[in-house]
Amino acid sequence: MTALSGSFESKVSPRGLPVSWLMVGLATGLAASILTGVGIGAVAISPSQFVSILLDGIGIGGGAAYSEQQAAVLLAIRLPRVFFGVIVGVGLSVSGTAMQAVFRNPLADPGVVGVSSGAAFAAVACIVFNRHFAAFIPVWLTLFQLPIAAFAGAWVASLATARLARRGGATSVGTMLLAGIAVTVVAEALRGLLIFGATDDQLRAATFWGFGSLGGATWTSLAILSAFVLPASFALLRTGRQMNALLLGDAEAGHLGLDVERLKRRAVVCATLAVGASVAFAGIIVFVGLIVPHALRLAIGPDHRRLLPGAALLGATLLTFADVLARTCVKPAELPIGVVTGLIGAPFFLWLLATDRGLRGTP
């Protein structure tokens, strides 16, 4: 695939800027979003205080004075929540970029294989039927029963989609897209039946979970989330060269020596792991996996060797800033983060369509 790599090789973006500068800018933006996320809130924490608290925690004295309240808020609430947003943003955006390459469809996102709808149905089922099985659930499991149910639902939905798409030992991209739509419709219909029979409290819980939130982030949930999302995202980041070949079509990529079926399975499995875990712990967060790849193609170009890591940086930055808006713009209340990403992503997507830029450089 050397010739193909050369066709994508460019050190200058479509905007005429060095790609290395753009990547440094994305990394700087992520650092700024983390400092903003840990600093803004009911208890303000300056960057110098943030550094001092971390240095004191490892036995190195920091220079800035801070209160015990600031240290407690940072270490117990802000840091796990900000890192939670970073990990979820990485998983959703990298998975979205990979899915658009696999399906060669600019409208594909991580939910195209039924992951989000399967997770939503399982989560609502857990909320509605929890009172019937609460006596049989161990105490230690009660804190994670909803994420476990959502992840199981996401996994079952993706397996059903993959099974329906296989014909004669090969996976048809078109069939997988249609199967994903069918699985999504079935899962949403079943979720509707559960909501129809839910009580007011159950309906409220299901609705707020569906809008997404990072409010439940803890160090324990962050560790579990990272165990699924980071390895899956890293595996996708290593497929940049193969994704470039896949854009030419299955037959052409096969002639270049690429195992197309193995790449498709790897991409779908990794996306399911990353998105399933993210949805399980944070709820449904819309538009991140759809918008981030579009925005980056306009700035960086179609080379997935740069597009995938760039998506990880931009997705993490976007979700971290969105969480800051969610918890500050209507305080003391908190907006669901899915509402914020929808309000940001939908106008941007409409602008892409209106200017016809969403069709340039897409798979």
N, C-alpha and C positions, 0 to 999 in steps of 0.2 A: 504493500500500500504506500510505497515511497512516492510514486507519482501523484497519488491522491493527496498525500500530506503536503506536497509542494504547492498544489492548487489552492489549498486553504492557508498556506503560510503567508502571513503579512504582519509586519510590525506596526502598521498604521491602521487606525480604525476607519470606518466609513466616514467619520466626521473629520478626518485628517489629523487626529491626535495620536501620539504614540500609545499603543495598547498598554505598555508597561505603566505609563502615567495613569491611565484609567483604572488599572488594577490597584495601584497605590491609592488612588482616590477612593475606591470602594473600601479598601482596608481602613483608611482613615475615617471614612463615614461610619463604619462599624464601631470603631473605637469611640467615636463621638456619641454614637447612639447608646453605647454601654455606659459611658460617663453620665449622659443625660438621664438614662433610666434609673441608675442608682442614686442620682442626686436630687431628682425632682419628686416631691410628694409632701405629705403633711409635715414630715420631718426633713428639712433640707440638709443635704450633705454635699459639701464642696469637693472638688477633685482632690485637693490637698488633704482633706479629712479622710476621704476614701482611701488614698494611698497610705496615710498614717495608720488607719485601722487595720489594713491588711498587713503592714509591716510589723505592727505591734503583735498581731496574731501569730507571727512566725518568730517572734523574739527579737526583732530589729526595731529599735525605737524610731518612731516617725516624728516629724517636726511640727505638725499642726495639732492644735488642741481640739478635743472633741468630747462629747458627753457620753455617758454609758447608754443613754437612750439611742443616740445616733449609731453607736456600735451594734446594739441589739437589733435595731431596725435593719441596718445594712446586712448583717450576717444571717439573720433569721428570715427576713422577708424580701428585701430588695435584690440581693445577689442571686438567690435561687430563682426568683421570678425573671430577672433579666436574662440569666443564662438559659432558663427554660424557653424564653422567647427566641433566643439565638438558635438553640437546637431545633425548635419547631420550624423556624424560618428556613434553616438550612435544609431540613428534610423535605418540606413542601416545595421549595423552589428547585432544588436539584432533581427531585422526582418529576416535577412538571416539565423541566427541560428535557429529561430523558424520555418521558412519554411522548412529547411532541416529536422527537426524533424517531422513536419506534413506530409511531402511527403516521409519521410524515404529514401531520395535521396540526396547523397552528392553533386550533381550537381545543386540542386535547389537553387535559390536565390530570393530576393524580387521581381524581375521582372517576376517570373514564372507565376503569375496570370494576367499578362498583364498590370501591373501598369505603368511601364516605357514607354512601347510603346503607351499606351493610353494617357499618359501625353505628350509625344513627338508629337503625332498627333494633339492634341488640341492646344499645344503651337504653332506649325507651322501654324495651321488654324488661330489662333489669329494674328500671324505676317502677314500672307498673306491677310486676310480680314479686317485688322484693319482700313485701309483707307476708307472702305465702311461704317463703323459703328462709326468712330471716333466722328462724330457730335452728336451722341446719347449717348455717354458715359460721365458721370459726370466727372468733372476735378479731384475730389478727388480719383476716381477709376482708373484713367489712370496709376498711379504708380504700381497698383497691378493687372491690367487686365491680364497680361501674367501668373503670378502665379495662379490666380483664374481659368483661362482657363485650365492650365496644371493639377491643382488639380481635376477639374471637369472631365477631360478626364481620369485621373487615376482611379477615383472612378467609372465612368461608365464602364470602361474596366474590373475592378475587379468584379463589380456586374454582368456583362455579363458572366464572367468566372464562378462565383459561381452559377449562375442560370443554366447554361448549365451542371454543374457537379452534380446537385441534381436529384436523381432518387428515387421515392417513399419515400420522406421525409428524405433521407440519402444522404450524400455527399461522392462520390467516389473519392479517392485520385488520382487514375489513370485517371479517366475521367476529373478531374480538371486539371491535368497536360496537357492532350491533348487539353482541351478547352482553357487553357492559351496559348498554342502554336498557336492554330487557331486564337484567338483574337489578338495575337501579329502579326501574318502574315497579317491579315486584316488591322490592324492599320498602320503597316509599308507600306502596299500597298497604302493606302489612303494618307499617308504622302508623299510617292513618287509622287503621282499625284499632290499634292499641290506644292511640290518643283519643279516639271517639269514646272509648269506654273508661278513660282515666278520670280520676277525681281531680278537683281543682288544684290541690297541692302537687299531684303527680304531673298534671299538665304544665304547671308553672316550672317545675324542675326540668321536665323534658324540653320545654321551650328555651330556657336559659342555657341548658347544656348545648342545645343545637346552635346557638348563636356564637359559642366559643368564649373562652376566658382563660387567662393565665393566673387567676387569683388563687388557685389551689396548689400552686407550685411549692414544693418542699425539697429539701436536699435528697430525701429518699425517692420521691417521684422523679426528680431530675436524674438520679443515678439510673433508675429503671428505664426512663425515656432514652437516655444517652446510650444505654446498652443495645437498644434496637436501632435508633436513628443514625448514630455516628458510623458504625460499621457498614450499614446499608448505603449511606451517602458516600462514604469513602470508596466503596466498590463501584458506584456509579461514576464517581469522579475519574476513575481509572479507565473509563470506556470512551474517552473523548475521541480518540483516533478511530475506533470502531463505529461510533455514532456518525462520524463524518462519512464513512464508507456507506453506512446504511441509508443515508439521504439519497444515494444514487438509485436505490431500489434493491429488492432482495436478490434478484438474479445477478445484477452487476456487482453487488457486494460479495456474493458467493464466488464470482469469477476472480475477485481480488484475494481470495483465500480466507474470507471471514465465515465463521460458523454462525450463520444468521439465526438459526433456531436457538442455539445456546445463548446468543446475545439477547434475544427477545425474552427468553425465560429469565435470564439474569436480571434484566431491567425490570420486568414485571414483579419478580419476587422482591427485589430490593426496594422498589417503589411501594409495594404493599407493606413491607416491614416499616419503612420510614413514615409513610402517611398513616398507616393503621395505628402505630404507636402515638403519633402526634394527635390524631383525632381522638384516640382513646383518652388521653390525658387533658387535652385542651379543647375538645369539641370541634365543630366544623368551622374552619376559618377559610373563607372564600377568597378567590382571586389571586392569592399569592403565587400559587403554582402556575397560573395562567398568564399573569401580567409580567412577572419578573423576566421570563425568557424573551418576551416581546421587547421590553425596554432595553435589554442588553444587546439584542441583535441590532438594534438601531445604533448603539454606541460602539460595540465591539466587533460585530460581524458574525458570520455563521459558524466559525471554527469552534467545535465543541471542546477542544482542549483548553480554550480560554473561557468559553461560554459556561461550562459547568462550574468551575471554581468561581467565576464572576457571579453566577446565580446564587451560589452559597453565600457569598459576602453580601450581595444586595438583598436577598431574601431575609437574612438575619437582621440586617439594618432596618428594612421596612417593617418587620414585625415588632422589633424593639421600639421603634418610634411610634408605631400604631398603639402599642400597649401603654406608652406614656400618655398619649391622647385619650385612650379609653379610661384611664383612672384619674385624669386631671381635668378634662374639659367640662364635666358636669359634677364635680366633687361637691359634697361628700359621697355622692352616688358614683357608680362605675358603669360605663357603657360596655356591652359585650364587644370583644375585640373583632368578632366577625362582622359586626355592623360597621366598625371603623374601616376595616380593610375593604368592605363592599363600597363604602362611600368614597374611598380613595381609588379603588381599582376600576369601578364601573365607568366613571367619567373618563379616565385615562384610556380604557378600552374603546369607548365610543369615539374618542378623539383619534385613535389609531384607525378605526374604521372610516371615519369621516374624511381623513386625510389620505386614505389608502396606504398608509405606512405599515399597517399591520400585515400587509401581504408581501412586503419586501424582505428578502432574506429568510423567509420562513421555510420550514421543511417542505 
